[in-house]
Amino acid sequence: MALILTGCVVKQQQPAPVEPTQPTEPVQPVPQPEPVPQPQPIPQPPKLKTINWDASVQPLVAQMLSAASAEPGSVLLVDRIKNSTNGALQSEKATAAIQNALNNNGKFTLVSTEQLNQAKQTLGLSPDDSLNSRSKAIGLARNVNAQYVLYSNAQGDVKAPTLQMQLMLVQTGEIIWSGNGVAQN
């Protein structure tokens, strides 16, 4: 068999002829335009409901002034409204609305903000102390020689809180008038 195999001539294949290449210009890639990002819609912030504090406290203050039998010129301390709602409340605006409603009322002389801050400092309280209580309000009123204190509380849902006001005699702590109302948007 070896003889047979050696006698076979293997036909070799010739390599395919190579065509001469001509030098060509280097191909520049065609720049693709960058995709333009689609504008994303801007989410709208939640609409905040603002409470009309002036309209909310005016009816309560009017009820108090007609019901209270205070001597004209009696000194009244308006305590900062207490927030007992389920959220953040604009207590400064609410307190300012109560004070505005009581300005020039003919019955009470209001304790000024400066007097109130001085009394808080004397008692070791911060001027923006928000931990309100009836006993603190009476203590502040005694310090500024007020005969009455108006204690206010906002409670319930922060979007539509219920307002409660109490007029108290400083000397005894007795509540001589109380009123409730719903805050108006």
Secondary structure, 3 states (H helix, E strand, C coil): CHHHHHHCCCCCCCCCCCCCCCCCCCCCCCCCCCCCCCCCCCCCCCCCCCCCHHHHHHHHHHHHHHHCCCCCCEEEEECCCEEEECCCCCHHHHHHHHHHHHCCCCCEEECCHHHHHHHHHHCCCCCCCCCCCHHHHHHHHHHCCCCEEEEEEEEECCCCCEEEEEEEECCCCCEEEEEEEECCC
